Amino acid sequence: SSGINAEYGMAGIINSRVKEHTKVHKMSLLNGSKLHLQFKISASLPFTLLDDKIEYTLTPRQKIKLDHGLVLSEKLLSSLLGSTRQSFRLQYNKSEGNYVVSEEGKVEVNIEEQLLHKSHEVNLPDGTVKTIVQQVPEKRYHIHSHLLLHYNNGHEQQIPVHCRIVLPTFYISPEIVDFGTCLVGQTSHLTVRLINPSNSPLRWTSVYSGDTDEGEFKISPPNGEFTRADSVLLNLTFTAKSCKPSRGTYTFTGTPGNRTLHLSLSGVGSHDERMQRLL
């Protein structure tokens, strides 16, 4: 036995904008033997050593601290999201500068999926308040690898390292909005809330599909970004052009992760002035 003991841990979040970022943590190595130990240390990407020095000599009971980290990059994220397996191995292809799924890979990835139960109150058009409980999926990537210590006597020691990456998620409340009957030509207003319950930053966009001839739905803002766990109030409008029903859908896409949400909208026009609403 080498007598080297390691203390190491890491947890991270996915950043929505950064192309490459190194999540840094401190690691301690202790020589618990009665011998002088000489060794080289190496890591497998996306784990990396941040110290220029790779050769060390430790006297008995000597302890050193090293900066060690995980390189969060678009290429790593693309590899994680691109796999349909719950468990797989990654290997960094140096010549192409990207990650490939390979049984020979030195990095093991396990995916954990769970449903978050989120409850919140919604103001209905009739003035009442309703409590809604929604199930929101959350995905976590557990990345396992090891640091490799090469001793001058030919012995090798593996030190396990682990990182947990939480993929951002978001949801909308309510998911269905009915403007009811509105006076033709008048614009009616309602709101929904877009919520990011995770601590991971998230960018989102919205795209409309549906009727435009009988009525017009609009949303503001149409896109945005969360920098942390937060929510934003979205303003919806409906302008009826005729007395026929109108239906439409806004599809929201969040990145990273490309999770999609759907907001269903409906409304109908009327020439009855009793349908006129106070703005």
N, C-alpha and C positions, 0 to 999 in steps of 0.2 A: 504494500500500500504506500502511496506517495505521501500521505499525511496532509494534503491540501484540502481545506474546507472552504466552501463558497457560500456567500449570502447574497441572494439576488432575487429581484422581483420586478414586474412591470405590468402596467395596465395602460391602455391607450384608447383614444377615440379617433375616428376618421375625420380629417379636415376636408371641407368641401372644395376649397380653392387651391390649396398648396399642391405643387407638382412633386415636390420631394421634401421631406422633413424628417429629421432624426429625433426620435423620442429618447432622451438620455436618462440613464439611471446609474447610480453608483453600485459597484460590486466590490466586496472585500474578499481577499484570498489570505488564508492563514496557514502557515507551515506548522502543523501540529506534531511533526516528527522531531527526532534528535539529530537529524542530518541537514547538511547544507544542500539545498535543492536548486538545480539549474534547469530551466525549461523555456520553451517557446509557447506562445498561446495564439490560437487562431479561432475564427468564428465563421459561420456559414450565413451568407445573406438570406433574408433581410436583417439578421442580427450582425452587428459590427462592433469592432473595438475602435475607440476614438483616440487612444494614446498612440503616438508614433512609435514608442518602444514596444517591441514584441518579445524580447529576450529578458529574462529575469533571473536573479539569484536571491534566494531567501535563506536566511539563517534560521536556526531553530526558534520557534515561537514568534517569528517575525510576521507582521501583517501588513499587507499593502491594499490600497484602494485603486480601482480601475474605473474609468468611464466606459460604459458599455451601452449600446442602444439598439433600437430597431429603426430601420430606414423605411418610413412610410412614403410610398410613391404611387403614382398613377399606374405604373406597370404592375406593382404588387397588388393593388386594389383590383385591377382588371383581371389578374389571374385568380384572385379569390372569388370574384363575382362570376367568372366564366365557368367555374366548375359546378356540375350538377350533383356531385357526390357529397355525402355528409362527412367523409374522411378521405384525405388524399395527401400525397407528398409533393413538395415543390423543390425544384432545383433551379439555381440561377445559371442561365446560359450567358457566359461572359462575352462570347463572340457576337451575339445578337443583342446583348444588353437587356434581356427580359427573363421572365420566369416561365418555366414549363412544368406541367404535371408529369412526374416521373416516379416510378417505383424505387429508383435509385436515389431520389432526393433526400437530402439530409435534414429537411424541414418538414415536420408533420403538421397538418392543419385539420382541426376538428370543428365542425359547425354545430352550434347550439341555438335552437330556435324555441321561443316561448311566446305566449300570448300575454300581453299586459292588459289588465282590466281597468279601464278609465271611466270614471263617472263624472258627469258635469250637468249643469242646468242649462236648459234652452228656453228662450222666450218665444212663445208661439204667437202667430198673427192675431189670435183672439185675445191676447193679453195675459194668458195663463202661462205658468212656468212648469216645465216637465223635466224630470231627471232622467238622463239617458246613460246607459252603461254600454261602452263599446269595447270590443276586443281588438287590440292593436298588436300586430306581429313585431317582434324584435329579434334580430339575428346577431349572434356573437361568434367571432372567429377566434379559436384558441390555437395559437401558433407555438409549437414546441420544437426545440432544437437543443444544441449543446455547444459549449465551448470545449475546444480540444487542447489539452496541455501535452506537449511533447517534451519528455525529459531527456537529458543528455545520455542517460543509460539505455535509451530505447523504449522505456515504458511510456504508455499513453494513458491519460485520464480524461474522462468526459464529465463535464459539469452541466447538468440540465438547466435550460433557461426557458422561460414561458412568457408569452404576451397575450393579453386578451384585447381584441379590437371589437368595439361595439359599432355596428352599422346604424346610422341614424334612421329614424322612422318618424312618421307624422300621420295625423288623421284630421278629418273635417267634421264639424258638428253644427247643424244636422247635415245628414247626407242627402236629404230630400227636402226641397223647398217648393211650396205651392203658393203662388201669389193670389190665388182665388180669382174672383171676377173683378175686373178693373175697367174703368171708363176708357173707351177707345181714344187714343191720343194723349192720355195722361200717363206720366211716368210714376210707377210705384216703387217703393224702396223697402228692402229687407236686408238682414245681415246674417252671415255665418262666421264661424271661427275656425281658423286653421291652427293646429296645435302640434308642436314638436315636444314630446315628453322626454326625449333622450337628451343627454348632455353633448351630443355630437352636433357640430355645425351642419347645416343643410341648406341647399339652394332649391327653389321650386319654381315651376312655370305652370301656366294653365292654357289650355286650348279649347275653343268652343266648337261644338258640332250640334246641328239640329236645325229647327225652323228659323227662318228669318222673314218669310213672306207675311205670316199672320201676326207676328209679334217679335220684339227685339229684346234679348237679354244681354246685359253687360255686367262686368265685374271689375272692381277696383280695390287694391292694385291687382294686375294680372300676373305678377311674378314678384319674387322677393327672396330674402335669405334670413335664416335663423343662425345666430352665432352661438346659441346655447339653448337650453330648455326654455321655451317661450311660446307665445301664441300671438296671432294677429287677427284683427277683425276685418273681414272682407265685406265690402258694400256691394249689394246686388240691386239691379234695377230691371224693371220690365215695362215696356211700352207696347200696349196692344195696338195693332194696326187694323184689326177686323174683329168680328164676333166669333171667329173660329178659335178652337183651343190651340195653344202653342206649347211645344215641348222642346227642351234642349238639354245638353249635358256639357259640363266643364270637366275636362280630364286634367288632373294635376299630376305632375311628375317631379319626384324629388331626386336630387343627386348629391352625393354618390348613392348607388344602390338601385336607382331607376324604379323605385316603388311608385305605383300609380294609385290615385284615388279618383272617384267619380262623384260629381255633384249633379243630381237630377233636378231640373227646374220645370215648372209648368205654370200656366196662367191662361186666362181667357178674357176676351174683350166684350164690352157691352156698350150700347148707345144710351142706356138708361142712366140719366144723370144722378140717380140715387146711388150709383156706384162710385161717384166722385169722392176722392179721399183728400183729407187735409194734408198738405205737404209741410 
